[in-house]
Amino acid sequence: MIALSLAEIAAILGGELRLIGTDTAETVLDGVVDTDSRTMSAGSIFVAKPGAETDGHRFVGAAVTAGARLAIVEHPVDEPVSQIVVADAVAALADLAREVVSRVRARGDLKIVGITGSNGKTTTKNFLARIVSDEGETVAPINSYNNEVGAPVTMLRVTESTRYLVSEFGAAAPGSIARLAGLVEPDVAVVLMVGMAHAGGFGGIEETAKAKSELVAAATPNGVAVLNLDDPRVAAMRELAESRGMSVIGFGQTAAADVRAHDLVVSASGTSCIIEADGQRMPLHLRVLGAHHINNALAAIAAAGALGIPAADAIARLETLDIAERWRMQPMGNDSIRIINDAYNASPDSMAAALRTLAQITGPGERTVAVLGAMSELGETAGEEHDRIGLLAVRLNIQRIVVVGPEARRLYLSAVGEGSWDSEAVHLPDQDAAFEYLRTELRDGDRVLVKSSNSVGLRHLGDRLGELFS
């Protein structure tokens, strides 16, 4: 964070400053700001966020032990640390983030990119961060810090020397993206796709599209909207962008795209294609597995272009990446038994894309094995979408379908109903049962996909399999 005095922080938050020890109103802090006491270090600021299961006020002492110099609290805590008492700790976190970013931006060097979409946010964020980090100091979220806490915590890592802030914005409900993006008003707004992820919480895909468009509405007027022209719901956001005086850069595989990919070739070593951008045709070999990541790469190249970075430079930097992030199409295992751990999250779109990738990268004499768990947050469409994935797995000729957990049983029943037989599809109650089954079932030549929503936790099963066959 930038250097601020305790008095300045209290004024920004509209809170009551309670000093302790040798601290004065003029004491200056510039350390980490977080709701996690484990991230504290000397000079840090701990935000005591109330929670459904635990209360951050209980961890103020641990934060102080780790080095926290200030606690932002909703009620005074009996701990040896200066405190600012506020009505709402999460709102205070957002207020502080808004002010810090505003002050740095006013100096003229900071450019802000916001990314949203039903799938691909974190991968695109990592792609773009890799590109722009060669240009100057870059702040980007750790993992998927894209909610009401994670997004402001990321913003508060900005310093006076930060040149790029890359933020991703998730949508817990209508208005979420508007609030988060409104804290910083991005110069570049990237919308990747509108899919069924979280559709249950929005009342359908059209409402999801409205939620994603909030990023365009919150961006800086006369900024740049980077839109996926392969998705008609995203392409339709052009009208909103242009009504706000924004320019539009379209990406995708359609001929109308400004940054376009074609001639895709998918293999176990990644995906190759030809990129058309900046009036040039350039080859790209992306080592990150899966053809669906090409559109994420296009989005990053287009956003980099909006920041003045040539496509050729962006491509060269993307080609240095081995994986998008842990648990996202992460290769594990060995040459004989390859594990693809893609269980950080799952939606119908990403589940389908991962299954297609598994089928595409499996060669003659090799066997496809899909280890699948439930997809969460689909609301009333959950049964139908699990049916669809079961059907797709069989139609892609996935040779062994291992379904884990009671929530995913309908996927298993759909696969069996489509014609999977002779133990091609099995249903197991939990991760331990799945691990015991797979440790004896897997054989040389197997190509194994592990995929589920984050809440199901199959990423840990993927890790165990990766270690077993390393």
N, C-alpha and C positions, 0 to 999 in steps of 0.2 A: 504494500500500500504506500501511497505517498505520505510524506511526513505531515502530521496534523497534531495540534495540541489537544489536550483533554478538553479545554474550553471550546475549541472549534468543533470537536466531535459532539459534545453535548448540545451545542447550538444547532448543528445539522440535524440531530435527532429530536430536538425539542424535549430533551430529558433532564432529569435532576442529577447533577454531578455530586458524588460523595467521595471525597478524597481520603486517602489513608497514608500514614507514614510520611515519607519525604516528598510525596507527589504534590505538585501545585497545579493550578489551572493551566500554567504554561508548559507543563511537562509534555514533551513531544514523543509520539509513537509512530513507527512506520513498519510494524511487523505484520505477521499473518493475521487475517481476520477469518474466523471459522466458527462453526457450531460444534466441531469435533474437538474435544479436549486433547485427543491424541496427536493432533497436528500442531499444538502449541510449541513455541520456542521463545527465547528471550525477547521481550517487548511485544508479544502478541496480544490480540484482542479476542476474548472469548465471548461469543453470543449465546446466552443461555436460552435456547429454544425449547418451549414446552412441547411435549409430544404425547401421542395417544398411549404409548407403552412406557415411556420414561420421561423424565423432566430434566432438561439441561441444567437447571439450578442445582441439581444434586452433584454435578460434575465440576462446579466452579473450583472446588478445592484441588481436584486433579489437574485442572487447567493451570492453576497458580503454581502448583508443584512443577509443572512442565515449563513454566516461564511466562505465563500470561501476566500482563501488567494492568489490564483493564478488563472488567466484565460488564457486558451490556445485559441488564436483567430486567425482569418485570416486577420484581419486588426485591428489597435489600436482602443480601445473603451474609451470614456471619462467617466471612472469610477475609484473610488479610490482603485485600486487593481493592484498588479504587473501582468504583462502580458508577454506571450511568443508568438510572432507573427510567424505563420507558413503558408505555402502555402496551406495546406489541413488539416483541423482539424481532420477529420475522420482517415486519414492516420497517423497523429500524435498520435492519440489515440492507434492505432495498434502498432506503433513503441514503444511507452512507455510500452504497455503490453508485447511485445516481450522481451524487455530488463529487466523488473522487474521479469518476470518468469524465464528468463535465469539466472539471478543473484541468485535467490533463489534455482533453480535447481542445480547450480554449487556447492552448499553447501552439496548436496548429499542425502537429506531426502525427497525431493518432488517427488511424483509419479503423472503422469498425465494420465487421461482417457478421450478419445474423443468418443462421441456417435453421430451417425447419422442414418437416416432411414426415409422413407416416413411417417411412423406413429410410435408412441411410444417413441419418444426421451425424452420428458419431464417426462413421467412416469418412464422410465428406469433410467433416471438421478436421480430422487427422490429415487427410490429403492436403487440404488448403494450408493447414499449419506448417506442414512440411515444405510447401512451396514458398510461403511468405517468410519463413524463419531465416532463409538465406538473405533476405533483404533488410532485416532489422529485428529488434527484440519483439517477440511475439508471445502473447498470452492466449491460451486456449484451454478449454475445460479438461480436467482430469476425468477419465472414464466418460460417463454420460451425465455430467453435472449440468442438467438443463431444466431444473425445476425451480420453485420459488426460493429455495435455499442455494442449490448448486450454482445457478446462474449468477446471483449477486456475489457469492464467494469467489467465483472465477473473475468477475469484474474487478473485485477488490485486490486482485494480484497485480493490477496495472500500476506502473510507476512512471516517474517523469520521463524515463527513456523508452517507454513502450511505444512501438510504432504501429503494431497491429493487435487488435483484440478480435479474436474469432469466437463468437458465442453460438451455442446451439440452444434452441428453444423447444421444449416439449410442451404438450398441452394436456393438462389434467382435466380441464373443463373449458367451455367457451369463455373467452376473456383472458385466459392464462397467458397466451403469447402476447396479446396486446399489453398486458401489465409488464411482462418481463422485457420485451423489446422496447417498450416505452421508456424504460430506465435509461437507455443509451441511444435510441433512434439511429439504427445502423445506417451507414453510408451505402452498404450493399446488402440487399435482402435476397437470400437464396431459398427458393421453394423447390423441393425435390420431387415429391409425389403426394397424392392423396389416396390412401388405401384404407383397408379395413382395420388396421391397428387402432385400438381405442375407440372404434366406432360405437361400441356399446355404451360408452359414456357420453356420446354426443347426440345420440338419436338417429344415427344413419350417416352415410357417406357424404351427403350434401352438406350436412351440418359440420362434418369434419373439414370439408373444403373451406367453409366460411372461417373456421378456426385457423386454418393454415394461412388464409389470406390476411389475417391480422398482422402478420409480419410486414407485408407490403404496406399496409395502412399505417404502421408505426415507424416505418423507415424515414430517413431524412428526405424532405421534399427536394426534388431535383437530384436525388441519388440514383442508384442503379438497381433494377430488379433482374435477377438471374432466374429464369423460369424454364422448367422442363416442358418442352413443346411436345413430347411424346405422351404426356398426360393431359387430356383435354380440360380437366378441371383446373390444372395449374396454368395451362396456356390461356385460359379465360381470365386469369388475373392480370393480363396485359392491360385491359381496359382500366382497371383500378390504378395500376402503376402510372399509366400515361395521364390519367386524370389528375395525378398528383405531381405532374411535371417530371416524372422519372423516365430515364431511358431504360430500354429492355434489351437484355442479351438472352437469346434463346439457346438452349442446348438440347441434345438428344440425337436420335438416329434418323429423324425425319429430314428430308431435304431442305425444309424451311429453317433449320437450326443454324445459328451463327457459329456454334462450336458443335461439330458433328462427328460421329463415329460410324464407320462401316467396315465391311469385310472382317467381322469378328471371328476369331479362331480360339476355341477354348481347349485347354489341355491341363494336365496335372501340374504343369509348371506355371500356370497363370493364364491370362487372356491377352491376345494380341489383336490389334486393329489398326486401321488408318484413321488418323484424326485430321479433320479439315477445320482450320482456324487461321485467322490472320492472313487469309489469302493463300495459305500453304497446305500441302498434304504431307503429314508427318507420321511415321510409324510410332506406335506405343506398345510396349510389352509390359503389362502390369502383372507383377508377381503375386499380387493378392488374388486368391482363387475366386472364380465366379464371374460369369459374364455380366451379372447384375451390377457389379462394381464399376463397370465401364461408365455407366451414367453418373455415378458418384464422382468419377475422375473427370468427366466432362463438366460437371457442375463446378468442381474445384478449379479447373482450367479457365472456365468462363469467369468465375469470381476473381481469379488472379488477373485476368485480362481487364476487368473493371478497375483493378488497382494499378494498372499500367505495367503488368508483368507479362512479357511475351509468352505465347503458347509454347514455343520451343523450349524456353527455360523451364516452364511448368512441367512439361512432359519429362524432361531430363531428370528433374527432381523426384517426380512420382516413380520413376523407374528404379529408384534406390530403395523403395519400401519393400519389405518382405511380407508384413502382415498389416492389416488395417488397425487392429488392436487385439489384445488378448480376448479369447473366446469368440472372436468374429472370424469365421472361416480360417481358424488357426490350425495349420498342419502340425500333426504330432505323430507319435509312433515311429516306425522304421520303414525301410523300403519294401519290406514284405507285407506288413500290415500298417496301412496308413489310416490315421484317425483325423477327421476334420471336426474340430470342436467349434461349433457355431451356436452354442446354447446360451449366449448372453441375453438374447431376446428372440421373440418369434411373433410373427403375424402371418396371416394367410399368404400375403405376397412374398415375404421373405422365406417362409417355409417352402413355398413352391419353387422359388428361385434356387434355394439350397438343394432341393431334391433334383432339379434339372442339372445343376452343376455336378452333383454326384454321378448322375447318369452319363454326363458328357465326358468326365475325366477318367472313367473306368474303361480299361482296354480289354481286348480279347483275352480270355483265360482268367480274368479277374472277376471278383464277385462284389456286387453292391449290397451294402448293409446300412439300413437307416434306423437309427435309435431315436425315437420320437417321443416327446412329452407334450403336454397340453399347451395351447395358446390361450393366454388370459385376456381379460378386458374386451371380450367380443360381445357381451350382452346377449340379447336374444338370438343373435346370429351364430352363437358358439357351436351349437350342434351341427348346423348346416355347413359351417366352415371346416369343422373337423371331418365331416363326411367327405367333403371335397378333397381334402389332403389325403385321406385314405384311398380314395379312387385314383388320385393322381399318382401316388406311389406305386400302385399296381400297374397302371397304364404306362408308367415309365420303366416297367419291368425291374423294379427294385427287388432283388432276389431274396433278401431277408429283411423283414419289417419287424422291429422290436419296439413295442409300444409300452411305455412306462407310466404307471400311476393311474388311479381310478378316474381322474379328470379327463384322461385321454382315451378311455375305453371305447368311446364312440368312433374314434379314428380306427381303432383295431377292428371293430365290427364292420365298418365300411370297407376296409381292405378285404376282410374275409368274404363279405357279400359280393365284392367285385370279382372274386374268383381266386384269391390267394388260398393255397391249400398245402397240405403235407408239411406243416410247420413253417411255411414261408412267413407267416405272420404269427407272432406270439404276443401275449399280453402279460406283463409282470407287474407286481404290486408296487415296487419301489426300486430305488437306485441299487441297494445292496443285492436284491434278487437279480436285477439286470446285470450287475457286475459279475456275479457268480455264473450266470448263464453265458455271458459273452467271453469270459476268460477261457472257457472250454470250447465254445462254439466258433470263435474266430480262427481263421487259418490263413496261411500264406496266400497272398493275392487278393485279400479282402480290402475294400475301400469303404471306410466306415464314416458315416455322417452322424453327429450327435447334435440334436436340435430341439429346443423347447423355449418357452418363455422364461425369463430370468427368475420369476417366483418359484418355478418348478425345481430349479437348481441342477439340471442335468449337466451344466458346465463342470461341476465337480466330478461327475461320472466320467465325462470326457477326459479330465485331467488324470483320473485313476487309470483309465485305459491307455492314455498316452504314456504314463510312467511304466505300466505293465509291459508294453510292447516297445519301449524305447531301446 
